[in-house]
Structures are given as C-alpha cells and as structure tokens.
Amino acid sequence: MIEHAGGHVVFASPDEVPWDDEVDVVVVGSGAAGWSAAIAARRGGADVLVLEKLEQIGGTTAKAGGECGGPPAPGELPQRAGTWLWICDHPWLDGLGHSDPRDDALRYLARLARPTQYAPDSPTLGLPPDDYALLEAFYDHGKRVVAELDALGAPRLRPLADTWDYWADLPENQCPRGRALYVPLPDGREATGAEIIEAMSTAAGEMGVRVRTSTPVHGLIVDSESGAVVGVQAGRSAASASLVRARGGVVFATGGFTHNAALRGAHLPSPITGGLAARGSTGDVVLLASALGARFANMANAWLTPMLLDHGAEPVSGAFRLPGDSMMLLNRLGQRVVNEKVTYNEMTRAFLRWDEALGEYPNRVLVMLFDRSVSERCRAMPGDAPIDEGGGNPLARAGGADEHEIVAETLTGLAAAIDARLARHHDRFPGLRLADDWAEQAALSVGRFDDLARSGVDVDFHRGESRTQRARSGAPRSAEFGNPTMHPFDHSGPWRAVLLVAGTLDTKGGPVIDPDGRIVRPDGTAIAGMYGAGNCVASPSGEAYWGGGTTLGLAVTFGWLAGEHAAGRAGSGSASRTPVG
Ligand SMILES: Cc1cc2nc3c(=O)[nH]c(=O)nc-3n(C[C@H](O)[C@H](O)[C@H](O)COP(=O)(O)OP(=O)(O)OC[C@H]3O[C@@H](n4cnc5c(N)ncnc54)[C@H](O)[C@@H]3O)c2cc1C
C-alpha cells in the first residue's frame, strides 16, 4: 500500500514497494561531500550508489579553483591557484612544528561560528550544546577523515606550511598557520577541485561504488510504520523515475540554493543576486527535508565573495583577492566603505549594508578603483588563472580579455563610463546608478586614501594591520610609507575600475544535522535514514569562514561521518557485508 504525502514523500511498507534497485546507501550529489560519504560508506562494507542530477559529476567542487593574485612581492610567496581543505589538528601539523590543542581550536571555531553567543568560560563556550557538538565532531574527526582519504589517494593531501588562517591574529587562534591542506600534483601544481573530484571518484569506483548521472532525486520513500527514510525516487521525469531502496540510509550532498531564486529571495540579504556555485545548487533538499519536518538553520548565511558585475549571476570565479596598494573600493556615492585587504567572505558583508538614513543599499555595487601602477604590476601572470578561468584576481591577465575593466583619463570621465556600464545591467540591478557628484566625492576619497597611505596607518579601516591582510597585499612597491598594503594613487591617469557585486560560493543553510550527519527534527531527534553534508545542510560553521578550505574541510568531514553511520545502519540489518579498504 503506497500513500502519498504531497508530491515529494511517499509513505509505504518497504516490502511492498516495487523497487527498481536496492543498495545499502544512496548518496545524492557527486561533489566532495557526496564522494566522501560514498567512500566512507563503502569502507564500512556498504553497497553504495551515487545519484547525480547533472550530466557530469563534481558540482561546485569541480568549479573550485582557489585564490590567485598578482605576482609575488619581494619576499612574498607566489599566489596559489589550487583548491584547499581546512582541517584542525591534521596529521601533518606536527611536521610543520605546529600544534593545535583541542580546547584552543574549539575556542577559535566557536568564537567565529557564533560571535554573539561566544562565552569562553562556559562549558560549551556559550553555544547551544547541539551546535557545540558539531564543532567538537569537526575537530575530533576531520583529522581522521583526511588521513583516511589520503591513505586511499582520494586525494593525497599535504599541508600548506605558509598559509595564514583568515583570522590569524585573533587571540583565540593559537595555530594561525598550517591548517590548510592541498593536493600536490606531479607537475608541481596544486590540484583544482575538478582534479580532487577525479581522485575521489576514481578511488570510489575502484572500491565498487556505482554512480548514475542525469538522475535527479526528487522524492523520498518513507517506511509508513517506522517513519524512517528507506529509499528515493530518481529520474528526469515521473515516467522514467526509478525507485531505489537504501537499506541504511540516504545521504544528501546536494549543494546549496544559490541558483534557486525563490529560496535566495526568501532567505539571503537582497543585494545577493547570484553566485559561483554550479547550476545544480538549487536547494533540492529543502523541500524534501521540510516535508519530513526537519529543523532548519543558518538559512541567511552563505560563503560570500565579491564577484564581477560584468560576469553575470553565475560567474566562473570570484574576486577572492583584490591586488595592489594604490587600489580601493568606493560605493555609488564615491565613499570608501571597507578594508580592501580583508578576506572575500568578510569583505562581502560590506556590500550588504543598509543605509538607514538614505533608505538604500549604497554598497550594492562597489567600484574597485586603481591606478596605472597597479594596472601594470598586479595582473594575473602567466601560470596564474585569470578570473574568467577560475582565478581570484579581478584584473584581466596581461594581454587577456579586459572588457570588464573601465578606463578613463579623469575621474569625471570614469564616472560617466561607470554609470553607462551600470545602466547596461538594469535588468539585474534596476535603478542602480552612480550619484551625480560621484567624481567629486571619489576625488575626496582618493585624497583621504593618499594621506592615510603616506601616514602608514589606515585609521579609517585598519588596512594592513593583520598578518592575513599583509599576506594578501599583492605586489606592494616597498614599505616606503610604513604600510605595504597602501600607496598614494598616481593622479596622472588613466584611472581604472572594475565593478564588484555581492555573491556566494554557495549557501550554507539547510536542515540541521547531528554529529553523525543525521538530519534532525526541531526536538533534536534524528529522522532515521536521512543524512546530509556539505553546503546543503546548516553548516556547523554558522557565521564563520575560518580559513581557506573551510567549506571543503567541513564537506569531507561530515560527508564521511554520514556515510559511515549510514553503512553501520545497513550493517545492523545485513549479515553479508564485508568492509572494503
Ligand atoms: C572558484 C571557486 C573556488 C573555490 N575554492 C575553494 C577552496 O579552495 N576550498 C574550499 O573549501 N572551497 C572552495 N570553494 C567552495 C567549494 O567548491 C564548495 O563549497 C564545495 O565544493 C561544496 O561541496 P558540496 O559537496 O557540498 O556540493 P557540490 O560540490 O556543489 O555538489 C553537489 C552536487 O549535488 C548535485 N545535486 C543537487 N541536487 C540534486 C538532486 N536533487 N539529485 C541529484 N543530485 C543533485 C549537484 O548537481 C552537485 O553535483 C570554491 C568554489 C568556487 C566556485
């Protein structure tokens, strides 16, 4: 007997369902979280099937390039273009001469995850116990997960000795460098996300994990007696849908909801109009988990990044690192509004500010203004990917396509050209134009910036005052004025600008999980058989972006825990399973 409850959940007795396929664990989504879940479940002896909505595997993970800036300054290391994973107390830290004790690390995690709740003297550091338990799980298991993935070559990982966390100077951070991991390739490059997916999917395939692409999961089968999720409906249409039984459980690893306009509009700050996520990130788990009464959290938070206005709502990459010293960000009123050397996630918060007096978002678009010197010194170099090919430097590569750069001999000319460019984007940003006196205000802002640069101290925004910011300085000329991240502008022109808007790498809100990756109800009880990991669930990171690689560090850790638990659940009902190593 099959009963329907809305379009997405079917209640039935598992023995009466005409299953098309039966496995122990179904993994929905083939990004990093999905492959980690699949590998862990297979390691636990489960028969695993990965179902991917799109024609190709990889999701946003396969789009990940990494940070990439201008040429290295004297004494600075080259900018990186790989994809990183951020993990506390990982097995290679010892070799770097660092230690990452649990109590210290948890303070750093909690301080940024829940800044308004953080209370260092409380046993849970001021966090609700459930939230704290997720941070504990990340600390306790992340290191084991990356060791296991490394041992399987899925992928092989190594530490980045020289990389600072995004909040290296917070007193809570007692291990400010070395937590980021990368994947070294034989040719000396750092692996991209696509190459990480290749390594994970190859290892999974060799272990016997099956994968089916072009197979969106759009329904759940729930045991009408126990309430446990026991399978999925998947396929492009109702006619071609197949029913796949999942004896141990279904792990959702379906990415965020960046490309679902309704969910974005309902939950994210309105200046965010798109993001870098792959097009499969449409929040499919939201409907399914809602139908089963899951608890939701973190829906208004996202992994944020500035992105080029001219590259549309789903660009290849983001402006992860704004290069140069004579460079600053101005809003539509011509005012400088942010420290331009903070990390991309933190900088994007400035785009979202509402002006309570003017009744508008004056930072919805920010003009990255730079001079001839920055233009000549700070472009992506041969070997660095430019922003239209996955890099993070918004300047075009020397000799490359530069339509997104606006150039004029004077600030007045630049204002007119920027305004004309904004008018072209009326559909996405209706009514967004520069203030009439933008050029005059910009000139005042430049004058103020020049004075601050000469004084060596940015009393307005504290640019260059942390190690993280100095590491992001991007080809400073010299420490002539005391602050290598700032230099007075060259007023002889030409003036150049690129236009930046707020975007996401992807969202990080969704159903809440427990430390085993189980999706929970508002009362904290688990929905048996339903798991989640990666960007599709309420991120254990809350508001935080701890360091480069945070999103993938969490995705592989909680994907693994979910896969492991689901395999265990299948194991308790099946005698024939053999662990696969
Ligand atoms: C340019 C760039 C650089 C980045 N660099 C880094 C970095 O260096 N380090 C880092 O940590 N993060 C980085 N990120 C972010 C990181 O890539 C993502 O946060 C991460 O890959 C998300 O992994 P995931 O497994 O949660 O989701 P995804 O990789 O997005 O996978 C989700 C998959 O689920 C599929 N899916 C969705 N719905 C369904 C359905 N109903 N049925 C079946 N399948 C479905 C999707 O098609 C997709 O393939 C970067 C991102 C970009 C774009």
The ligand as an SDF file (V2000), in Angstrom:
LIG
                    3D

 53 58  0  0  0  0  0  0  0  0999 V2000
   36.0390   29.2300   -7.9510 C   0  0  0  0  0  0  0  0  0  0  0  0
   35.7890   28.5160   -6.6450 C   0  0  0  0  0  0  0  0  0  0  0  0
   36.8640   28.2580   -5.8040 C   0  0  0  0  0  0  0  0  0  0  0  0
   36.6550   27.5940   -4.5910 C   0  0  0  0  0  0  0  0  0  0  0  0
   37.7440   27.2670   -3.8130 N   0  0  0  0  0  0  0  0  0  0  0  0
   37.5670   26.5630   -2.6880 C   0  0  0  0  0  0  0  0  0  0  0  0
   38.6820   26.1090   -1.9250 C   0  0  0  0  0  0  0  0  0  0  0  0
   39.8450   26.2660   -2.3110 O   0  0  0  0  0  0  0  0  0  0  0  0
   38.4280   25.4590   -0.7550 N   0  0  0  0  0  0  0  0  0  0  0  0
   37.1550   25.2330   -0.3080 C   0  0  0  0  0  0  0  0  0  0  0  0
   36.9830   24.6620    0.7750 O   0  0  0  0  0  0  0  0  0  0  0  0
   36.0770   25.6030   -1.0410 N   0  0  0  0  0  0  0  0  0  0  0  0
   36.2560   26.2440   -2.2200 C   0  0  0  0  0  0  0  0  0  0  0  0
   35.1700   26.5930   -2.9630 N   0  0  0  0  0  0  0  0  0  0  0  0
   33.8170   26.2350   -2.4780 C   0  0  0  0  0  0  0  0  0  0  0  0
   33.5910   24.7380   -2.6780 C   0  0  0  0  0  0  0  0  0  0  0  0
   33.8450   24.4100   -4.0260 O   0  0  0  0  0  0  0  0  0  0  0  0
   32.1580   24.3220   -2.3040 C   0  0  0  0  0  0  0  0  0  0  0  0
   31.7790   24.8860   -1.0830 O   0  0  0  0  0  0  0  0  0  0  0  0
   32.0970   22.7850   -2.1860 C   0  0  0  0  0  0  0  0  0  0  0  0
   32.6380   22.2190   -3.3380 O   0  0  0  0  0  0  0  0  0  0  0  0
   30.6890   22.2660   -1.9590 C   0  0  0  0  0  0  0  0  0  0  0  0
   30.7280   20.8560   -1.9550 O   0  0  0  0  0  0  0  0  0  0  0  0
   29.3800   20.0030   -1.8040 P   0  0  0  0  0  0  0  0  0  0  0  0
   29.7900   18.5960   -1.9370 O   0  0  0  0  0  0  0  0  0  0  0  0
   28.6490   20.4490   -0.5970 O   0  0  0  0  0  0  0  0  0  0  0  0
   28.4680   20.4570   -3.0300 O   0  0  0  0  0  0  0  0  0  0  0  0
   28.7060   20.3890   -4.6130 P   0  0  0  0  0  0  0  0  0  0  0  0
   30.1360   20.2100   -4.9610 O   0  0  0  0  0  0  0  0  0  0  0  0
   28.0200   21.5820   -5.1820 O   0  0  0  0  0  0  0  0  0  0  0  0
   27.9290   19.0620   -5.0650 O   0  0  0  0  0  0  0  0  0  0  0  0
   26.5380   18.9890   -5.0110 C   0  0  0  0  0  0  0  0  0  0  0  0
   26.0730   18.0710   -6.1360 C   0  0  0  0  0  0  0  0  0  0  0  0
   24.7250   17.6690   -5.9050 O   0  0  0  0  0  0  0  0  0  0  0  0
   24.0460   17.6470   -7.1500 C   0  0  0  0  0  0  0  0  0  0  0  0
   22.5910   17.6940   -6.9040 N   0  0  0  0  0  0  0  0  0  0  0  0
   21.8600   18.7570   -6.4870 C   0  0  0  0  0  0  0  0  0  0  0  0
   20.5670   18.4030   -6.3500 N   0  0  0  0  0  0  0  0  0  0  0  0
   20.4810   17.0910   -6.6940 C   0  0  0  0  0  0  0  0  0  0  0  0
   19.4000   16.1660   -6.7740 C   0  0  0  0  0  0  0  0  0  0  0  0
   18.1420   16.5180   -6.4710 N   0  0  0  0  0  0  0  0  0  0  0  0
   19.6580   14.8970   -7.1810 N   0  0  0  0  0  0  0  0  0  0  0  0
   20.9220   14.5140   -7.5070 C   0  0  0  0  0  0  0  0  0  0  0  0
   21.9880   15.3570   -7.4530 N   0  0  0  0  0  0  0  0  0  0  0  0
   21.7670   16.6410   -7.0440 C   0  0  0  0  0  0  0  0  0  0  0  0
   24.5940   18.8540   -7.8510 C   0  0  0  0  0  0  0  0  0  0  0  0
   24.3390   18.8260   -9.2370 O   0  0  0  0  0  0  0  0  0  0  0  0
   26.0750   18.7550   -7.4930 C   0  0  0  0  0  0  0  0  0  0  0  0
   26.7690   17.9580   -8.4260 O   0  0  0  0  0  0  0  0  0  0  0  0
   35.3450   27.2280   -4.1920 C   0  0  0  0  0  0  0  0  0  0  0  0
   34.2660   27.4620   -5.0540 C   0  0  0  0  0  0  0  0  0  0  0  0
   34.4900   28.0830   -6.2810 C   0  0  0  0  0  0  0  0  0  0  0  0
   33.3240   28.2530   -7.2070 C   0  0  0  0  0  0  0  0  0  0  0  0
  1  2  1  0
  2  3  1  0
  2 52  2  0
  3  4  2  0
  4  5  1  0
  4 50  1  0
  5  6  2  0
  6  7  1  0
  6 13  1  0
  7  8  2  0
  7  9  1  0
  9 10  1  0
 10 11  2  0
 10 12  1  0
 12 13  2  0
 13 14  1  0
 14 15  1  0
 14 50  1  0
 15 16  1  0
 16 17  1  0
 16 18  1  0
 18 19  1  0
 18 20  1  0
 20 21  1  0
 20 22  1  0
 22 23  1  0
 23 24  1  0
 24 25  2  0
 24 26  1  0
 24 27  1  0
 27 28  1  0
 28 29  2  0
 28 30  1  0
 28 31  1  0
 31 32  1  0
 32 33  1  0
 33 34  1  0
 33 48  1  0
 34 35  1  0
 35 36  1  0
 35 46  1  0
 36 37  1  0
 36 45  1  0
 37 38  2  0
 38 39  1  0
 39 40  1  0
 39 45  2  0
 40 41  1  0
 40 42  2  0
 42 43  1  0
 43 44  2  0
 44 45  1  0
 46 47  1  0
 46 48  1  0
 48 49  1  0
 50 51  2  0
 51 52  1  0
 52 53  1  0
M  END
$$$$
